[in-house]
Amino acid sequence: MLTKTGVLSMVSRQRQRQAGFTLIELMIAILVGTFLIGGVIAVFMGTYRSNVEDLRITHLNQELRGTMALITRDLKRAGYDSDAIQNVISNNLPISAFTELNT
């Protein structure tokens, strides 16, 4: 017949043989893992949004550069010359330019 100490010793031997995690330990590990995955996803999404915004800004800058090149080309075709304004301001415009306009 088993005595009280005999039963306790059997129970303690069974616990020693069992290896693994308890349910609480597994739940805590899942919770910690969930927080870590959430943090990684948050960092990824922040980086993704920043990259999208940088691409939009770059695209806008390229469009603005192209538009400025178009405007500059059209102004040059229309006869605008930035050096001509400088010459008028500094009075270096040759007299022949005024006589050509009057005739």
Secondary structure, 3 states (H helix, E strand, C coil): CCCHHHHHHHHHHHHHHCCCCCHHHHHHHHHHHHHHHHHHHHHHHHHHHHHHHHHHHHHHHHHHHHHHHHHHHHHHHCCCCHHHHHHHHCCCCCHHHHHHHHC
